[in-house]
Amino acid sequence: MADKLLEVKNLRTSFFTHLGEVKAIRGISFHVDKSEAIGIVGESGSGKSVTSLSIMKLLQYPGKIIGGEILFKKRDLSNKSNKEMMSIRGNEIAMIFQDPMTALNPVYTVGDQISESILKHQKLSRKDAFNKSIEMLKLVGIPDPEKRIKSYPHEYSGGMRQRAMIAMALSCEPDLLIADEPTTALDVTIQAQILNLMKELNNKLNTSTILITHDLGVVSDVCSRIIVMYGGLIMEQGTKRDIFYSPRHPYTMGLLKSIPKIDSEEKIRLVPIHGTPPDLLKPPNGCPFYARCKYAMRICAQQQPPYFPNEGTQHQTMCWLLHKDAPKNEDYENQKGGVRANVS
């Protein structure tokens, strides 16, 4: 059994606004093994980014962790002070933020910003930190790094800024890398380059990775396990083969139906998930997907389902349709076949 680097237990995070408590994360549990890459997927507002910010303890007012544990190397980060977290962030856990243009400081050179992290966490001289920054830019494929290290962020293209962010995140050789939508706003060619780079670095540096995205195609290429979130809860989690070939939650099935199939010989219309996500100011008592689910039953609106495991696997799903007493639905049973995607 692999060693667990990160273990999140019953995490609950809320935002206390003037309108009331927004229950953004409502009790989620998952783990990340050493040297493993997992993906967290779901629509905007499902709780993906709030999960990552909770782990890093970068929630801004009025956000607050109100319950649960975040065990990193068996240490509970939820109880750490900001001062204690400063020695962990960047050094043991690093994060690539969504927008590299706003994440990088426009008035400092890229080299100064990478060196700052190295100087803060590693006992190196300024010269050695600068040389290591050049090595990191070379590692992530920045051309002519000796020259480009003196450039400002606006002098980089979007893809180069994203690579610089990855270089900064990996400069102190963290044990865990959290990548929040690392390919957003990049064209398809650059997206492929960034994803290939992340896979190479994961293999080369043995860094564990949490990849947060709304793109199932991205996680199928990079991650070994996938977590599907909706309404501040984990709807389903399992290996990528479980999720793509044997999805069991109607929400996961809906996400898979929205993926265009370029190898299909016939024209197939994409099927959207009708409706909108739940209002987390007043989250539903039952399954958060109830109002949008064509298979919904009365109990789905009244009571939140437990997780039903798929025997002999890590695959588990929060759905009443999997209860032994649930009425059989032929259409649902057919949809559990998943998509025949290349997820090997």
Buried (B, 14 or more C-beta within 10 A) or exposed (E): EEEBBBBBBEBBBBBEEEEEBBBBBBBBBBBBBBBBBBBBBBBEBBBBBBBBBBBBBBBEEEBEBBBBBBBBBEEEBBEBEEEEBBEBBBBBBBBBBBBBBEBBEEEEBBBBBBBBBBBBBBEBEEEBBBBBBBEBBBBBBBEEBEEBBEBBBEEBEBBBBBBBBBBBBBBBBBBBBBBBBBBBEBEEEBBBBBBEBBBEBBEEBEBBBBBBBBBBEBBBBBBBBBBBBBBBBBBBBBBBBBBBBBBBBBBBBBBBBEBEEEEEEEEEEEEEBEEEBBEBEEBBEBBBBBBBBEBBBEBBBEEBBEBBEBEEEEBBBBBBBBEEEBEEEEEBEEBBEBBEBEBE
